[in-house]
């Protein structure tokens, strides 16, 4: 009887351990301390935002999780983030073999088909509303909010015009180019645009977010994330896999 119990324990324990390790692996989430910065003007020009982030040595974080083996291509992508209390500041730097900016205006655009970077965030407290900002490599894109993938409110030009953007590639659209390219985009996102829920000040709070790099219509599709995603197929609309931002 004793030997039988020991054998059962030896067989069951490793399986439980594997299951536990897998759960822990996917439950591990990254965390960033988001530094608060200030400016002498209300809506600082994007070039000033970039210089301020440089002067304060705001660190970059890699978007390097290849979550799905069917898409092995991995361009180099990183981002950094800061805030002023009234705005969130983002900067992405990307190195990739292909660039595409088919969409040259926000209206009707599908930036995820181009060389694209994305920012998803749940800014509210005790709710499920999350927002997604998706921009192609010339800063053209979409901003939407809602509780899930299907129930989304895509904001119009009245909102998009308030999101200040500047790209190192300019603002003229182009078809797919092949080579070795580095591009940079800097963004100022007003917190007031998170308008679908009652929003407390971000300062001093922890919120959930994730950062992505993709390109559905590029010669080599790719779907990279900052915080790891544990789904079978590419899906960025999964708040349960968001990491944590701690706003100073």
Protein Blocks (a to p, Z undefined) as FASTA:
>chain_A
ZZmmmmmmmmmmmmmmmmmmmmmmmmpccdddddddddfbfblcfklmmmmmmmnopacd
ddfbcfbfklmbccddddddddehjaccdddddddfbdcdfblcfghpafklmccddddd
dfbghiabdcdddddfkopacddddjbfklccdddfklmmmmccddfkbjadcddddddd
dddddddddfklmmmbccddfehpacddddddddfkbmbdcdddfbdcfbfbdcfblfkl
cccdddZZ
